[in-house]
Amino acid sequence: MNELLNNILKKRTYSTIDKKEIRIHSETGEEQCLLLQNIILKNNFSSSLEIGCAYGISSLAITEAVAKNNGKHTIIDKFENSDWGG
Ligand SMILES: C[S@@+](CC[C@H](N)C(=O)[O-])C[C@H]1O[C@@H](n2cnc3c(N)ncnc32)[C@H](O)[C@@H]1O
């Protein structure tokens, strides 16, 4: 798991581009992120679609694994800007 995702999962906060500290919630846990990565890597998946990313925790995990397979991760979230700060 990459350092950025590891740090966010440990501290349960991240910094926005304008240095605002955001406390995350509703995220996919570390164990589940690792499971998703294993499934992608074992099956050599190079394309994925995620519905609902919130603060993007699972998105970081999935993107990391799919990128290792030279692939692409697509995300759709109806409330990304209204509820999750974009
Ligand atoms: C539990 S959160 C996802 C957490 C995320 N997987 C993570 O690891 O941080 C559920 C997400 O689903 C999104 N959502 C809810 N209804 C939706 C809909 N109809 N279409 C797309 N996204 C939706 C919410 O905005 C929210 O971001």
The ligand as an SDF file (V2000), in Angstrom:
LIG
                    3D

 27 29  0  0  0  0  0  0  0  0999 V2000
  -19.5180    4.8740    2.2700 C   0  0  0  0  0  0  0  0  0  0  0  0
  -19.1860    6.1410    1.0980 S   0  0  0  0  0  0  0  0  0  0  0  0
  -17.9070    5.4450    0.1130 C   0  0  0  0  0  0  0  0  0  0  0  0
  -16.5890    5.3610    0.8500 C   0  0  0  0  0  0  0  0  0  0  0  0
  -15.4170    5.1270   -0.0630 C   0  0  0  0  0  0  0  0  0  0  0  0
  -15.5600    3.8640   -0.7730 N   0  0  0  0  0  0  0  0  0  0  0  0
  -14.1220    5.1800    0.7190 C   0  0  0  0  0  0  0  0  0  0  0  0
  -13.4350    4.1630    0.8330 O   0  0  0  0  0  0  0  0  0  0  0  0
  -13.7680    6.2760    1.2340 O   0  0  0  0  0  0  0  0  0  0  0  0
  -20.5550    6.0480   -0.0240 C   0  0  0  0  0  0  0  0  0  0  0  0
  -20.4430    6.9880   -1.1990 C   0  0  0  0  0  0  0  0  0  0  0  0
  -21.5010    6.7140   -2.1180 O   0  0  0  0  0  0  0  0  0  0  0  0
  -21.9280    7.9340   -2.7050 C   0  0  0  0  0  0  0  0  0  0  0  0
  -23.2720    7.7750   -3.2720 N   0  0  0  0  0  0  0  0  0  0  0  0
  -24.4480    7.6720   -2.6110 C   0  0  0  0  0  0  0  0  0  0  0  0
  -25.4720    7.5540   -3.4640 N   0  0  0  0  0  0  0  0  0  0  0  0
  -24.9350    7.5850   -4.7200 C   0  0  0  0  0  0  0  0  0  0  0  0
  -25.4930    7.5120   -6.0330 C   0  0  0  0  0  0  0  0  0  0  0  0
  -26.8120    7.4070   -6.2310 N   0  0  0  0  0  0  0  0  0  0  0  0
  -24.6470    7.5600   -7.0880 N   0  0  0  0  0  0  0  0  0  0  0  0
  -23.3080    7.6800   -6.9080 C   0  0  0  0  0  0  0  0  0  0  0  0
  -22.7120    7.7540   -5.6840 N   0  0  0  0  0  0  0  0  0  0  0  0
  -23.5220    7.7130   -4.5970 C   0  0  0  0  0  0  0  0  0  0  0  0
  -21.8300    8.9370   -1.5590 C   0  0  0  0  0  0  0  0  0  0  0  0
  -21.7410   10.2800   -2.0150 O   0  0  0  0  0  0  0  0  0  0  0  0
  -20.5550    8.4690   -0.8550 C   0  0  0  0  0  0  0  0  0  0  0  0
  -19.4310    9.1380   -1.3610 O   0  0  0  0  0  0  0  0  0  0  0  0
  1  2  1  0
  2  3  1  0
  2 10  1  0
  3  4  1  0
  4  5  1  0
  5  6  1  0
  5  7  1  0
  7  8  2  0
  7  9  1  0
 10 11  1  0
 11 12  1  0
 11 26  1  0
 12 13  1  0
 13 14  1  0
 13 24  1  0
 14 15  1  0
 14 23  1  0
 15 16  2  0
 16 17  1  0
 17 18  1  0
 17 23  2  0
 18 19  1  0
 18 20  2  0
 20 21  1  0
 21 22  2  0
 22 23  1  0
 24 25  1  0
 24 26  1  0
 26 27  1  0
M  CHG  2   2   1   9  -1
M  END
$$$$
